[in-house]
């Protein structure tokens, strides 16, 4: 009898994958052929998902108001057009602060994409659960809050050994998790506690326009703890993509929630969310303790995460969830939207509509890359640019090196973003936190340990 091989199955129209080996062993052992062979193959072959022939429509909650923005918006639409052909996608939206990131077809910052029974790791990115938290310190002098926070927080690369202890029960939860229960994840969960990373992450202090209270806002994600999960998620999603949807772009590979691994990955995401919230709380509470003040009010919301509603998974890559079902532990429907260090942090609320899908912008976004922005400032010193753009504000860089790519002009016009929020029904501003000062990592790599060692 002729042995059935992988080439035989390919000639019959089946997509090669890991399932071939086990199936061929069974087929040849039992001598399957003809209709009997076809029936068996149809019962074990994974479903292959084809790309949508035409893109799924999405809501374009953005207007271009300058030459730079025109190019930016064109790029955003181009990448969304490619993404919306992904088999799992059912709807989407673009926010006013949108900007492209990565290759064509990758979700842009300011993008919201809903998929059916599928979690797409690249759509939540390595900065899982990037989020903001605020605490009101009553009428405390802003400088005192900023000084106390400066002694508490940490920006830049690496972690902090034995500064803050991870609660024992939470550590046990991490250890028992399928994706997070390894030594590296535990090490990162411990040492990155109380740290805020680099890039656009910040600690901001300002005054409530409505109450006159001093408010601190922190902005960061899950640090190395979340990034470690992201790497595993990307690898797993790619293994599924090769078998069930090889025509899908690598950037849009997904983990089926119907699979056991999908449910386990979802559970890991919730643990990362819990860690990130704890990380914010530790910094806020330690600052309160230094000042011997009980917080008047505290709430938070993420703006870079995956939100589940039935069999739909809303991937918000830089979009603030307005709908209560997405942020059940928030405060009275209030959400935080930061703009830039010289502009207020907005406190907003809003209702879900067909157009916004339950989301608002997450900030001001960028029109051009960091590198291009720095090139535009050529001829001026970093200190000069800082003075011009943040006059009267107490701006600090943790590394003591100014990062021009994080100064106000690197971001979209804040007034334009607020105007488009109103135009497209993306949340109502109920208060503004007027800036006093802020802390960011700055260009910490200029004095990175490996560079000092090399010198």
N, C-alpha and C positions, 0 to 999 in steps of 0.2 A: 504493500500500500504506500502511495506517495505521501511523504511527510508534508504537513501544512506548515508554512513559514510566515514570517512577518510580511514578506513581499506578497504572499497570497492574500493576506488580509487587506493590504494597501490596494491591491488590484480589485478587491471587492468593494472598495470605497471607504474603508475605515481609517480614521486618523491614528497614526502611530502614537504610542505613549507607554507609560509604565504598565498599563493593564495588559499589554501584548504578551509579556512573558508568562504570566500566570494563566492566561487564556489559552495560549498555544500548548502549554503543558497539559491542560485539561482536554483540549480538542484531540491531540494526538494520542493521549492515553485511552480515550473512549472512541477513537476512530470516527469522529463526527464528519459528515459531509452533506452536500446538497442542502435541502430545506432544513434539515436538523442542525447543520452548521450555522446557517443564516439565522435561525431562531435563537440559538445560543448566543451568537455574537450580538444580536440586537438587544438581548437581555443584559449583557454585561458591558457593552461599549458605553463610555461616558458621552453624555449629550454634548454636541459641539455647537457653540453659540456663534452665530454669524453677526457681523456688524450690521447696524441699521443701514438700510440702503440710502436713506436721507437722514440728515441730522434731526434729532428731537429739538423742537423749538424751545427757546429759553428767553427769559425776560431780561431786557437790556436797560437796567436802571442806572444809566450813565450817559452824560453828554460831554463832548469834547469842547473845551472853551479856549484852547490855545493851540499853536502849531505842534508843540511837544505832545499835548494831550491827544491830538488827532492821530499821531503815529502810535501812541500808547493804546488808544482804544481800538484801532485797527488790529493791532497785535493781539489784544485781549479777545476780540471777536474771532479772529482766525484760529486761535488755540481752542476756544470754546466750540467752534464749529466742528473741529476734528474730534474733540472729546465727546461731543453729544451723539456720535455714531456708535459709541461703546454699547454692547448688547444689553447691559444691565440698567442703563440710564433711562429714567422716565420723565424727569423734568429738571430745570435748572434756572439760575438767575445770576446776574452780574451786578455788583454793588458800585457806587460812585467812586470808591477808592481803589478800583481794580487795577492791577498791573500784571503783565505776564511774568512767569518764572519758569525756567527750564525749557525743554524742547517743545516744538509744536505738538499740541494735543494734551499737554499737561495742564491740570487745573490751575488757573491764575489765582494770585492773591486777590481776594474780593469776589471769589466764585463760590456758588452754592450748587451742589449737584446731588440730586436724589436718585438712589439706585434701589432696585428690588432684590431683596435677599442677598446683598453683596456688600462686603466691606473692602474698600480700595485703599490700601496703606499709603500709596503716594498722595492720595487726596487729603490725608491728615498730616502728611510730611513727618520729618524727624522731630519737629518741635511740637510733639503731641500735647494737646491741652494748653497751648499758649493762652494765657488768661490774665485778667485784671482783678485786683481786690482793693477796696477802699476802707479806711478807718477814719472816723471823725474824732479829733482830739479836743473838741469844744473850742474855747477861745484861747487855747495855748498859742504862744508866739511861734510863728512858722519856723523861724531859724532854729529854735530849740528842738522842734520835731525833726528837722532835716539833720541837725548835728547828731541827735540820738540815733536816727536811722543809719547815718553814715558809719557809726561805730558798730552797728548791728549787721548790716548787709554785706554782701561780697559779690563783686562782678568780675568777669574775665574767665579765663580758662581754669580747669581743675576744680578741686573740691576743698573741703575743710575737714580735717580729721578730728573726730570726737568733740566737735563744737556743740552740736545739737544731737540728742539721742533719738533715734527712731523708736516709737512706742513698740513694746515687745509684742503685743497682739497683732499690730499691723505688720511687723516683721515676719511673724508666723504666717500671716495671710500671704505675703509675698513668697515665702519659702514653699508654700503648698501650691502655688500657681504653676500651671503647665509651662507657660512661656517665660515667667519672671523668676522662677525658683532656682536660679543658678547663682554661682558665687559672684560673677561680674555684676549682675543686676542688683544683688544685695549690697555689694560694695558701693555702687553708684548711688543707690537709695540712701545709704548712710552718709557718704562723704559730700554729696551734692545738696544735702539738706541745708537750708539757710543761704543758698547761692542763687544768683539770678542770670548768670551767663553773660553774653555779649550782644553785639548787633543792636537791634532797636529796643531791647529790654531796658527798663528804667525803674527808678523810684522817684516819684513826683510828689511835691508838697505844694498845696495851694489853699485858697480861701473860697468857701462856698459863697456864690453871689447871692443866694437866697437867705442863708442863715448867718453868714459871717464866721462860721466855724472853720478851724484849720483841719484840712483833710489830707491824708497821705494815700497815694495810689501806687501799687506795685504792678509791674507788667513783666511776666516771664512764663516759660513753659515748664516741661517736665525734665529739662536738662538731660544728662547722660542716661538717666534711668529710662526715660521715654524713648530716647534715640536708640537704645539697645533693643527695645521691643520693636521699633520701626524696622530695623535691619532684619529681624527675624520675620516680620510680617511681609516685607518686600520679597524675601527669598521664598516664602511659602506661597504667596500670590503668584509669583512667576512659575512655580512648579504646576499650579493649577492652570495658568494661562496656556502653557505649552500643550496641555491635554484637552482643555475644553474650549479654548478660543484663541488659537494661534494667530489669527488675523488682528486681534486686539493689540494696540500699542503696549509696549512693556510698561510704560508709565501708568497705564490704566488697568493693569492686572488686578484681579480681585480674589478674595477668599470667600467662597460660598457660605452663607450663614447656615444653610441646610446641612452642611457637613459638621461633624463633631469639632474639627479644628476651627471652624468659623465661630462656633459658640464659645470655645475656649479663648480665642483671640479677643472676642467682644468682652469677656470677663476680665482679661488682662488690661484692656483699655480702661475699664472702670477703676481698676486698682491704680493705674497711672494717674487718672483724674483725681482720685482720693489723695495720692501723694502730692500732687501739684497744689491742691487746695491747702493741705497741711503745710507745705513749704511757704506759701503766702502767709498763713496764719502765724507761723513761728516768727517770721520777720516782723509782722505787725505787733504781735503780743510782746516780743522782746523789747521793741521800741516803747510800747506802753509802760512796761516795767521800769525801763530806764528813767522815764519821766514821772513814774508813780501816778499814772492816770489810767482809769478804767475807760475803755472805748465807749463813746456815745452811740456810735452806729457802725456796723461793718457789714458789707456784702460783697459778692464777687460774681463774675461770669466768665466762662471761657469764650474764645472766639476763633479757635482753631481745633476742631474736634469732629467726631462723628456722632450724630444724634439719631436715636431709633424711635420710629413711630409705626408700630405694627410690623409689616414686612418691608417698610421703606427705611433706608438709611440715608440721612441727610449729611453730606460731607461739606462742612463749612471751612473753607481754606481762607481764613481771614474774614469772617462775617459774624456779627453779634446776634445771638439768638434772642428774639423778642418773645417767642411763645413760651409760656410757663411749662409746658410739657417737656421742653428741652432743658430747662434749668430749674428743676423742682426745689433746689435748695437756695434759690436767690431770695431777695427781699422785696416784697410788694411790687413786683413787676419792674423794678428799677434795674437799669443796665448802665455800664460804663463804656464810653467811646473816647479814647485819647486821640489827639490830633498831632501836635508836635510840642516840643518843650517850651515854646513861647506862646502857645495857644491853650485855651481852657480844655480840661477834660469834661466831656459832656455827660450829664446824667439824663438818660432817656427812658421812655416807656413807649409801647406801641402794640398794635393788634396785628394778627396774622391776616394777610390778604393773598389772593391768587398771585399777585405780582411780586410780593416780597418773600413768599414761601415761609414766613415766620422769622425773617432775619433783617438786620440793619447793617450798615457799614461797620468796620472794626477800627477805623482810623482814617488817616489822610492818604495813605498809599504813596507810591512813587510814579513819576512819569519816565524817568531814565534810571539807568543802573548807578550803583554807588561809584564805580570807576569813572563813568562819564561825568557825574556830578563833580567829583574831585577835580577832574580835568578842567571843568568850567571855571573853577576858582583859582586856576593857575595864575601866579603873579602876586597873590596875596598870601600872607602867612596865616596859619591856622588860628592864631590868637586874634588877628585882625578880623577874620571872618566871624569868629565867635563874638567879639565885641559888637560888631555891626548888627548881628542878628538876634542877640539876646541881651541887649542893653537893659540894665536895671534888674536882671534876674540873677539868682544865685545858682549858677550852673557849675557842676562838679563832674570830673571824670575820674573814676576810681583808680585807673592806671596812671593818672596825672598826664596822660597824652590825649590831646583833643582829637576827636574823630569828626572830620568835616562832613562825612557821609551821613551823620546823624543830626546835623544842624537843621533848623527850620526850612531853609531853602531847598533841602534835599527832598522835601515832601510836597504833595499837591496842595493847592490853595485851600485852606481850611474853610473859608467862607463859601467857596464853591461846593465843597462836600456837604456843608450844612444846608445850602440852598437846594441841592439835588435830593437830599434826604426828605425835605418838605415836598418837593415836586413829585417824587415817586412814592410817597407814603411809607417811608422807611424809619419811622419812629419820631416821637415828639420830644423835643428838648425841654426838660422840666427844671433843670438847674445847670449851672456851669461852675467848675472849680477853677478859679482864676489863678494862674501860675505864680508861685513865689520862687521856686527853684527845683532842681532835679539832679539826680545822680545817674550816670550811665557808665558802662565799662570803659569807653574811650578806646583808643588804639592800643590795647593791652599787648598785642603781638609785637609791637616795636621793642618792648623790653622783655619778651618771652624768655623763660629760663634757658631754652635750647639755643637762643640767639646769644645770650650772655655767655654761655658756656663756650660757644664757637669763637666769640671774640677773645 
